[in-house]
């Protein structure tokens, strides 16, 4: 996938602007860096080459369709968390997206909802915990899973239940979908990683913490066009 130069520039400026925001939230940096090195080894030798093969042989419209499919499954998680955050109208919007895209959009492969004015959101239980006032806690680098915090780790365990793949009873099918989801996600970040400058670990940590803060606040009390464009990048094709 090719990204617009403007988006690359906006994303890069965002990362540079907030490069030091998370430096005080990493008391386990030595241990985290050890896990980071392990993850980098796996990524360099398995995940990244596989993602590169995937993007090289897969037509772009199919890539977009797969991305839309998994985003559509996440609409159930979005809907539940909108309700938990006291936002019934947004919950109705997100559930309507799920219904429309699952039917007219052919199991979510086509994002019909956006075309008819139903805005896409990205909510999870980690954000809901933040909305309830739970602090993020220290930065954590998890084996294979990558950047996280105690709050987001707890949130992921709940969101995994709220997500669409949890309802699939066949274990092999669920594992296959999970693997495809991971592959699709890694493929979307191939171009983003070319923007990383300086120490890769610090760069990823700081940008991750800033983006999580922005998502938790839904942009409130933060006036920054670059953060808005980062949000658009992660949600758009």
N, C-alpha and C positions, 0 to 999 in steps of 0.2 A: 504494500500500500504506500502511496506517495502522499505526503502531507504538504499542505500549503506553506510556502515560505513564511508568510505572515504568522501562521500559527506556531511555526518553529521559533520565530523570533520572540513572540509573546511568551511562549513556554520557557525559553531560555532566560528572558528577563525576569520572569516570576521566580525561577529557581535562584538566580543571583540575588534578587532583592531580599529573599528570606533565607539566605544561606546559613545564617547563624542562629535562627530562631530556636532550634532544638538542641543546641549544644549543652544547655543546662539540664536536659532531660535524659541524659545517657550515663547513669552511674555505673552501668555494667559494660562500658565500652570495650574493655579488653576482651571479655567473653563474647560480646556481640561481634567483634571483629573476627574472632576465631570461627564463629558460625558463618559469618559473611564469606570468609575465604572458602569454606566448605561449599556453600551455595554457589559461589562463583565457579568453582571447579565443575560442579554438576551442570551449571548453566552453559559454560563454555564447551563442554563435551557432549551434552545431551540436549538440553532444552533449546538453546539457541540454534544449533544446526538443524534440529527437527523443525523449528519454526520457520527457518529460512527455506527449507525444502517445501514446507506447506505453502508459503506465500509464492514460491516460484512456480509451482505446478497447479495451484488452485486459481481459477478465474476470479476476478475481483468481485463479480456479482454474487458468487457463491460465498466468498469470504464475508461479504456484507450480510448475506442471508444467515450464515452461521452466527455472526455477531448479534444480529437481530433476534435470532432464536433464543440465545441464552439470556439476552436482556429481557425478552418477553417472560421467560421463566422467573426472572427476578421481580417481575411486577407484583407477584403475590407477596414477596417479602416487602416490597415498597409499600403496598397497600396496608399490610398489617402494621408497619412502623409508622405510617402516617396517622393511623388511628391511635396508636400508643402515644403519639406526640400531640394528640388533640387536634388533628387537622382532617376532619371528615370530608371536606370538599376535595382536598388533594387525594385522599384515599379513594374517593369516587372516581376521580380522574384516572388514577393509576389502575384501578380495577377495570374501568371501561377500556383502557388501553389493552389490558390482558384479554378481555373478551373479544374486542375488535380484531386484534392482531392474531389471536388464536384461531379465529374463524375466517374472516375475509383475508387476513394476512397469511393464510396457509401455515398454521402452527407457529406463527411468529416470524417466519422467514422474510416477510415484507412488513415494514413498519407503516402500516396504514394509519395507525393512531396519530402519528406526528403530522401526516398529510391532511388530517381533518381537524387539526388544532388541539389535539390532546398532548400537552407538554410532557416530555419524559423527565423523570426524576431518578435519583439514585439514593435510596435510603437503606439502612441496615440497623440491626439492633445496637451496634456500637454507637451509632449516631443518636439513637433513642436514649441510651444511657447517658450520653453527653447532654442531651436535651433535659434530662432529669437532674442534671447537676453532678453526675459522677465524673471525677477527674480522669484524665487519660492514663496517668501513671507513667513510669519510665519507658523509654524506648526499648523495644526488644527485637532482636534479630532471630527468627525462628528457623530451624533446619527445614529446608525445602520451601516452606510457606513464605519466608522472607520477612519484610518489615511488619511490625505490629506493636501493640501496647497491651497491657493487661485488660484495659477496657474493651479494646477491639477484639482481643482474643476471646473474651467472654461473649461479646456480641456475635462473633462468627459462629459460635456453637449454637446460639439460638437461631440466627439467620439461616443456618444450614437446614434446620427443621422447617423453617418457613418457606425455604426455596422450593422450586418445583421438582427438582431431581430427587428430593427426599421421598416423594410419594411413589417413586418407581420401585416396585417390589422386587423385580429381578436384579439380583446383585451385579451380575456381569454387565447388564445394560446400564445400571447406575454408574458403575466404575468407568465404563466406556464413555459415557456422557461427561463425567467428571474430567477424564483425561482430555477429551476434545475441548472442553471449556478451558482447561489450563493451557492447551496448545494455542487456542484462539487468542487468549489473553496475552500470551508471550509474543505471538506474532504482531499484535497491535503495538507492542512496545519496542519493536525492532528499530524504528526510526527515532523514537524518543531517546534511546540510549546514546545516540550519536551527539546529543546535546550536553552530555555530562562532561563537566570540566573539573580539573583539580582532583582531589581525593574522592574516589567514587563512593566509598562508604559514607563519608560525611555529607556528600551531595544527596545521596538517596535518603539518608536519615532526615536531613533538614527539610527537604521538599515533602517527604511523607508526612512529617509532623505538621507542617504548615497546611498541607491540603486536608488532613484530617480535621484540623481546627476549623478551617473554612467550611467544610461539609457539615460539621456539628452545628455551627452557627447559622448554616444556610445563607451565608453571606451577610448576616446582620452585624452591624457595628464594624464592618470591614468595607471600606470604600477603596476598591482596588480593581481597576479594569483588567489587570493581568491575571488576577486570581479568577475573575469571571471567565476569561478566555481559557484558562487551564481547566476549569469545570466543563466548559463547552467541548474542549478537546477530548476529555475522558469519556464524555457522553456521546459525542458525535462519531460518525464513521471517520 
